[in-house]
Amino acid sequence: MSSKLPDRPSGPRRGRHGRGRRGPLMPMHLPAYRSRPERFDDAVMASAQRLSQRWPGEIEKIDFLIDPVPSGKLLDQAAALGERVPLASSKPAAPGRPARIVIYRLPIEQIAENAGELLDLVHQCVVHEVAQLWMKPISEVDPMYFPEDPDF
């Protein structure tokens, strides 16, 4: 009589004592499933999509990048001019390179008091930088734009 052992399951499994990987710590339907950087990326993407509805074909020509903090050079320039930490920056298009808008995540997250304010700040930064790139008034880029901060 020969006994055949069952095939071993492949992939991760629980350890010998019932401990080990069991599954995700947070269910996918809860907001905490996504990390702060991922939620910030979503906010920038939502802002760009909102503008692309008004400017189809034009917003797609801009690269949106997200950096955690501004470079040391930008921080030094802001300090020399007596300005606050930049929340975003932009570079016009060059031959072989599209226009670029960089949004800085940590300064915006530090200013925002809640998730709704974070979305508003991100959209304000995106609209402001698009208006600078296109040399158009902010009200023309997004007529629904109402900043609370007049210095923004």
Number of C-alpha atoms within 10 A of each C-alpha: 3 4 5 6 6 6 6 6 7 6 5 9 13 10 10 7 6 9 9 11 11 11 8 8 9 11 10 10 8 8 11 12 14 13 10 13 15 10 16 23 18 13 19 22 15 15 19 21 15 14 20 14 11 13 14 11 10 11 18 15 13 20 15 18 15 16 13 14 19 21 11 9 9 14 16 14 13 14 12 9 9 9 11 9 17 18 20 23 20 20 15 14 14 9 5 5 11 14 17 20 21 21 27 23 22 16 16 23 21 10 12 16 10 10 13 9 14 19 20 17 21 27 22 20 23 24 22 22 21 26 17 16 18 11 10 12 14 19 13 11 18 19 10 9 15 12 11 7 6 6 5 9
